[in-house]
Amino acid sequence: MKIIKKTLFIFCFATALAFLYSAEMELTLERAQELATNQNPDIKKQEIELASAQRADKNAWNSLIPSLSLNGGISNSHTISDGKTFFPKDSSSWSWSGSAGISIGLNTAIPIKAKITSLTYSSAKTAYSKLVSNTRLQATTSFYNLLSQQKNIAILEESLNLAKKQYDQVNANYKNGLASELELLKARYSYQSIQPRITQAQTSYQNSLSSFLQLLGLDAGTQIKFKDNTSIKKLNLPPADKLADEFVENRFDVIQAREALIRAQLSESLSKHSAYSPSINISESLRSGSEIKKDAKTPGLNGSFSVSVSIPLNGYIPGSNDNLSIKNSKDSVSTAAISLENVIKNARQDINNKTAELVRLYESLATNRLNSTIAEKAYELSVQSYNAGLLSQTELATQRQELITAKQTLSEAESNYLVSIYNLAAALNIPVNELLSKYGAKNEE
C-alpha cells in the first residue's frame, strides 16, 4: 500500500512539473515592454542614480547650514626636575578645557551651485526616460521581428507541403511511366532542399528568441505564445518639416544637448563668481576650562565673535589659473552652443527620414499585397497547366518559389511598417497611441 501511494505521489509530482515547464506564456507587446523595462539592469542602476540626484536636489539648500564644532579635553602639567630633584612632590596638576563653535560662509556662488544641483537631477530624469524609451523600442522591434520569423517558418513549411505533394504526384507518374527519372529527381531535390531552409530559419528564430528572453529577464527555457492584435493603420501625417517644428525640442537628444549648454553657462557663471566675488565668514566660539582639584575655581565662559571678508584677486591677473578657468568656461559655452545647433539639425533630419520611410513602407504594402495575390493565382494556374502537361516540373517549382518569396516579402513589409510607426513615435518622443490618435489613424480597408 505504501509503495502504491509513493508511486502515485511521484507520478503526480512529475506530471505537475511537466505541466509547469510545458505551459506557454502568453505575451502581448505591452507585456513585453513592461517586462523589458522592469528587468533591465541598466534601468535599475539608472534608478539608483536618479534617486541620488533627487536627494541632492531636495537638499541643495544645505550650503546655508552653518558648520558646528564641539571640542573637549584634559591635560596634565607637571615638573620633571626643579634643578634639585626629579619629579618633586605636588608638581603635577590636571585641568580640563572645552570649546564650541559655529560658523557660516556666504558667497554669491551658492545660488549657482544650487541651480547646478537641480540641473543634475533634471539631467538624470532625462537619461532615465531616454533609457526606458530605448528599452521599450528594443522590445517592440524584437517582438515584431520574432513574429515575422514565425510567419517565415510557416511560409516555408507551407512550401514544403506543396513540394511534397508535387513530389508525390511526380513519383506516382514515374511509377506509371508518365514521368521521366530526371523529373522525379528534380521533384525530389525541390522537396528536400526546403527542409534545410526551415532548419536555418528555426535556428535563427531560437537565437533571436534567446536574446529576447534575456532582454525581458525570463528564463531561457520559457515557452512563449505571442499574442498580437495589431492591425495595419494608415497615418495621415503632416509634412515632415511641420512635424520637426512641433516635436524637435521634445526629443531626448535635443533636451540633453540643451541641458549641456545650460550646464556650461552655469559653470561659466560659477567660475566668474569664484574668481571675482567676495565671500563672508561669520563665526562665534565659546571656550571654558579649569583645573581639576577640590578647591578649583568655578570655570568661566569666554566667547569670541568674528566677521571676515575675503576678496579674491587672482581672476584679474592674466594667465592665472582663475583667469584661464574663466576663459575656458567661455569656450565650453561656445562649444555646447555649436553642439546643440548640430544636434537639432540632425534631429530634424532624423524626423524627416523616419517620416519618409514610414510613408514609403505604407505605399509599398499595396504593391506587395498585389504581388502576393498575383503569385498565388499564378501558382494555381501553373498547377493546372502542369497537370494538363503544359508546364514542366521545373517551371512549376519556379512558380512555387515565386509564391513563397512574395509571401515572405509581404510579411517582412508588414513587420517593418509596424516597427517604423514605433520608430517615428520614438523620434518624436511621444507615445505611439498619441501618434495614432493625433494624426487620424484608421484601420486599413
N, C-alpha and C positions, 0 to 999 in steps of 0.2 A: 504493500500500500504506500509506504514511504517512497519507494522507487518511482511509483506512478505519479505521485504528487510532485516529486522533484523533476521528473521528466516534463510534466505539464508546465511547471514554472519556467524551466529553461526554454521550452517551446514558446511560451507567451512572451518571455523577455526578448528572445531572438526575433520574434515577429514584430514586437514593438520597435526594436532597433531598426529592423529592415524598413518598417513604415516611415520611421523618423528620417532616415537617410535617403529614402527614395522619394519622399514628398517634395513636390516642386514649390518654389517660392514665386508667387505671382508678383510681377514687378511692373509698375507703371513708370512713366517718365518722371512724374512728380516725386514718386517714392525714391527713384534712383537719385534724383537731385538732392533730396533730403538726406539720404544715406551718405552720399559723397561729401556733403557739407559737414555732417556730424562726425564722420570718421576720419576726415583728412587731418593728418598730424601737423601739417603746416598751419592749418587754420587754428588748431588748438594752441600752437605756440604763439600765433598772432594774437589770440585772445588774451594770453598772459601779458604780452607786450601792451595791448590795448588797455587792460586793467591797470597796469603800472603807470601808463601815461595819464589815464583818468585820475588816478590817485594823486599824481604830481600836480595836475591841473587844479584839482579841488583844494590843494594846499599851496598854491602859488603865492599866497599872501605871507608864507612863513618867513620871508625876508624881513618882515617887520617884527618878528618875535625877538625880544631882547635876549642877549646872552646872560645866563645866570651862572654864578660860581659860588662854591662854598668850600672853604679850606679850614683845616684844623690840625693841630699837632702839639706834641710835648717835647721839651728839650731839657737837657741836664747840663749844668755848668759846674765845673769842678777844677780844683787846683792840683796839678800833678806834683809840683815842687815849689816851695816858698823860699828856696835857697838854703834851707837848713835841713828839712826832712822831705821825704816823699809822701804824697797824699796826706797832708796834715788833717787833723780832725776838724769836723764841721766846715770843710771847704767845698762841699758839694751841695747844690740846690737844684730843685726841679721847678719848672714853670710850664704853663700851657698858653697857647695863643689860638685865636680863631679869627676868621675874616669871611665876609660875604660881599659879593659884588654883582652889580647889574650894569649892563652897557648895551647901547644900541647904535648901530651905524646907519646913517641915512645918506642916500645919494640919488641923483636923478636917473640912474640906470635901473633902479628897482622896478618901475613900471614896464620897462622894455623887457627885462628878464621874465616878468610875469606873462607878457604877450608871447614871448618865445616858448614858454612852457605850454601855454594854451594852443599855440600853433603845432607844437609837437603832438599834443593829444588829437588835434584835428587831422594831422597827417597820419597818425596811427589808425584813426577811424577810416580814412580814405584807403589806406593799404589793406585793412581788413575787408572792407566792402569789395575792393578790387579782387582780392584773393577768393572770396566767396563767389563772386560773379564768374571768374575764370574757371573755378572748380565745377560750378553748375553747368557752364557751357561745355566743359570737357566731358562731363557725364552725359549731356544731351547728345553730343557728337558720337560718343561711343555707343549710346543706346540705339540711335538710328543706324549706325554702321553695322551693329550686330543684327538688327532687323533685316537690313539689306543683305547681309551674308546668309541669313537663314533663307530668305527668298531665293537667293542664288543657288543654294544647295537644293531647294525644292525644284527649281527650274532644271537643274542638271539631272535630278532623279527622274523628272518627267521625260527628259531627253533619253535617259537610259531605258525607260519603259517603252518609248516609241521605237528606239533602236532594237530593243529585244523583240518587239512584235514584228518589226521588219525582218530581223534575222530569222525568226521562227517561220515566217512566210517564205523567205528565200530557201530555207532549209527544206521546207515541205515541197517547194517547187523543184529543188535539186533532186530530191528522192523520187519525184515523179518524172524526172527528165525534162523539166521545163526551165531549169536554170543551170548555168554552167558552174564548174567548180570555182572559177575565178570570181563569179558573182557571190558565191557562198563565202569565199574567203574575205572579200571586201565587206560583206554584210557583217561577218564575224568581227573583223577589225573595227568597223564603225561602232559596233556594240561594245566590244571590250575596251576600246580606247576611252570610253566615257568614265569608267569607274575610277581610274587614277585621278581624273579631274575632280571627281566627287571627294575622293580621299584628301586631295590637296585643299579643297575648299573647306572640308570639315576640320582639317588640321589648322588652317588659318583662322577658322571660327573659334576653335578651342583656345588658341593663343590670344586672340582678341578678348575672349570671354574671361580668361585668367587675369588679364590686365584690368578688365572692367570690374571684376570681383574684388581685386586688390584696391582699386580706386574707391569702391563702396565699403571697404572694410569687412567683406564677407569671406567666409571660409572658401578655400579653393574648390572643395567638392560640392558647393551649393548648387542645386539644380534650379535653374531659372526658367520661368514661363513668362515671356514678355507679353504685356497687355498694352496695346496701343490703339486708341480710338481716334487718332489724329486724321483729319480729312484735309485734302489739298484745298487751300484757300487762296484766293487772289487778293492782293493788296493794291488798293488804289493810291499809290504813293505820289506825293508831290515831286517836283523837280529836286534832284539831289542837292543842288545849291541851297534850296529852301530848307531842306532837312538839316544840312550842315549849319545854316544860320541859326536854326532853332535849338539844335542839340549839341553843337560842338563844345560849348562850355560845360556841358553835363558829363563829358567823358572823364574817365579816371586819369588818363594820361595828361589831359589839359589841366585838370584840378591839381594834380601833383606838380606839374610844371609851374603853375601859378603859386602854389604853396612854397615852392623852392625860391621863386622870386621874392615873395614876402619875407621868407626867412633871410635871404641875402640883404634885403633892405633893413630888417631889424638888426642884423649883425653889423651893418654899417653904422646904424644909429648907436648901437651899443659901444662900438669902437670909439666913436666921437665923444660920447658921454664919459667913457672911461679915461680918455686922453685929455679932455678939457674941463669937465665939470668937477667942482669941489665936492668933498664929502665931509660930513659932520659926524663926530662921535661924541655921544653923551654917556657919562658913566657916574656911578655912585658906588662907593665902597665903605664897608664898616669893619672896624677892627677892635679886638678886645684881647686881654691876656692878663695873667697874674702868676705869682709864684704859688707853688703847691706846698703849703705848710699851714700849721694851725693858726698862726697869727697873721696870715696873709691878708692884705688889704682887699676890700671889695673891688673887683675889677671894674674898670671904666669902659666906656664905649666911645670910640672915636670914629668920625665919618669924614669922607673926602668926596667932594663933587667936582667934576671937571667937564668942560666942553672944549673940544678941539676941532679945528677946521684944517683940512688938508687940500691944497690946491696943486694939482699935477701940472707940470710944465714941459714934460718930455715930448708931448704931442706937438709942441711948437718948434721943436728942434728938427730941421731937415735931416733925414737919414736915420733918425732914432727908430727904435722898434715900434713905438706907439704911432709915430708918423707914418711909417711903412704899413702898419696894420690898417690904418685908415684908407690909404691909397689902394691896398689890396682888396679891402672890402668894397670899395667903389668898383673895382674891376669885376668882382664877383657879381655885383648887381647888374652890370652891363652884360656879363656872360649869361646870367639867368634870364634876362630880358630877351636876348637873342634865342636862347633855347626855347623859351615859351612861344615866341613867334614861329619857330620852326616846328614845334610840336603841334600848334594849331593848324599850320599849313598841312602837315602830314595827316592830321586827324580829319580835316576836311576832305583830303584825297581818299582816305580810307572809307569814309562815308560814301563818297561818290562811287568808289569801286564796288563796295558791297551792295549799293542800290542797283547799280548797273548789272551786277552778277545775279541779283535776285530777279530782276526783270528778264534777263536772258534765259535763266533756268526755267522760269514760268513759261515763257514763249516756246521753249524747246519741248515742253511737256506735250503740247498738242501734236507736234511733229513725231515725237517718239511713240505716242499712242497710235497715231495713224500708221506708223511704220510697223508696230506690233500687230495691228489689225490686218494689215496687208500681208504680213508674214504668215499669220495664222491661216488666212484664206488661201494664200499661195501654197502652203503646205497641204491643205486639204485637197486642193486641185491636183497637186503633184502626186498625192497618194492615189487619187482616182486615175490619173494618167499612167502611173506605174502599174496599177492593177490591170489596166487595159493594154499594157505592153507598149505604151507610147513614150515611156520615160525610163531611163536606165537607173539602176540601183545607186550609182554614184551621184547622179543628178538629184535623186530623192534625198540622199544623205546630205548633200549640199544645201538643199532647201530646208531640211530639218535644222541644220546648224544655223542658218539664217534666222529661223524662227527663235531658236534659243538665244542667239545674240540680240535679237530685237527685244525679247522679254527681259534679258539682263540689263540692256541699256535703259529700258523704261524704268525698271526697278531702281537702278542707280540714280537716274534723273530725279525720281520722286524723293528719294532719300536726300539727295544733295539740295533739292529745293527746300525741304523742311528744315534742314540744318542751316541753310542760308537765311531763313527767317530769324532763327535764333542768333545767328552771327550779326545780322543787322540790328536786332534789338540790343545786343551787347555793345555794338559800335555806338549806338545812341544812348546807351546806359539807361534803358527803360525796360520794365517787364515785358515779356513777349505778349501777354494778354493786353497790355496797354497799346502795344504796336498794332495788334489785330483789331482792337476796338477803335483806336484813334483814326485809322485810315480805311475804315469801312470795309473790313474783310467780309467776304461772303463765301458760302460753300460753292465750290465749282460745280457748274451744271454739266 
